[in-house]
Amino acid sequence: MSIGAALRFNAVAVTARHLSAMSPARLLKFTSGWTITLCGTFIILSDVGAASAPLLRSVFGAIRSAML
């Protein structure tokens, strides 16, 4: 096993030990907090993607028309 794989496995083992040592209520709070954070990030990124699509379309259209 290489050093990188050993360090990665050690990080996973430490995280698993830390999470298993939490009380069920605290673990639920922890996971729901991260779930809310990840869902919020996804919503923000999808909104940015939807807002930037017309801008990107117009930039690519201008580039395509300049090349023709």
N, C-alpha and C positions, 0 to 999 in steps of 0.2 A: 504494500500500500504506500502510495506517495505521501509526502508531507502534507500537501494540500488536501488530499482526501481524508487524512487522519484529523486535520484541524476541522474540516467540515463535519466529520462524524462526531467529533468532540463537541462542537457547537450544538448539533442536534441533540446529543445526549444531555447536555447541560440544560437546554431548553425544555426537553421532555421531563427531566427531573424537577425543574422549576414549576412547570405547569401541573405536574402530578402532586406537588406539595401544596398547591392552592386549595382553599376550601371551595366546595361546589358553588356557593353564592358568589365568591370573588371570581371564580373561573367564568361563570355566566356573565358577570359584569364586564370582565376583560374581553371575552369573545364578542359580546354584543357591542361594546365600544369599538372594536376593530371592524366589525361588520358594518356599523353605521359609517365609520370613516371611509372604508373602501367603497361603499355604495355612493357616498357623497362625492368621492373622487371620480368615480365612474360617471356620475351625472354631470359633473363639471366638465369632464373631458368630452363627453358626448355633446354638451351644449356648445363648447368651443369648436368642436368639429362641425356642427351644424351651422354655426355662425361664420366660420371661415371658409366653408365650401363655396359660396358665391364669389368670395374674393379670389380664391385659388382658381376657380373656373375662369374668371375674367383675366387673371394674369396669364394663365395658360392659353386662353383665346388670343390675347394680344401677342404672345410669343409665336403662336402658330400662324397668325395672320402676317406677322413680320417676316416669317420664314418663307411664306408663299409668294 
